[in-house]
Structures are given as structure tokens and as C-alpha cells.
Amino acid sequence: SRPVFSQNNLNCDKHKYERYLLPGSGVFSVASTYGPATFAPAPVMVFRRGGEGQLELVAYGSLSTVDVDRIVLKKIVLTGYPARVH
């Protein structure tokens, strides 16, 4: 499955959506996916398949929590005029 990336915000329960991992930025990110339940602290390694079918290590870390109520917020900008207001 494709993961949903977000920032790891320890101060609140809402986390900012990230479009992709930021390499070399020193920012900790969280990848949320649906899968089998695994208990922390399990090691995690993320691979990407290269052009010739070779696997390339992209990220590594550990499982933080199994939380189905994690809130990931995505900021969008609406443009235009309202067509109808009730």
C-alpha cells in the first residue's frame, strides 16, 4: 500500500500532511499505512525498486505506535466565489 507521510508532532494530536519524504532535512517523518498490527518497537526498513529491478534502501527507523485514530491534516487553498450560501 502507499503510505501517507506526515510530521511527527509531539505537542498535539493533529499532524501536518507531507507530500513526500524530505531527504537530508533532519526532520522526522511518519509513514501511515493499513497493514497487520505489529507491536512497537519493531524495526522498519523502506525500499524502492530501481530501474533494473534492484532494491534501494530509502529510509529506516522503528515503529512508533499502532493508532487508528491518528489525524493527518492537509492544508488546501480554495479559490473562486461561492455559488450558493444557505
Secondary structure, DSSP 8 states (H G I E B T S, - for coil): ---EEEE--SSSSEEEEESS--TTS---EEEE-------SS-EEEEEEE-TTS-EEEEEEEE-----TT-EEE------S--S---
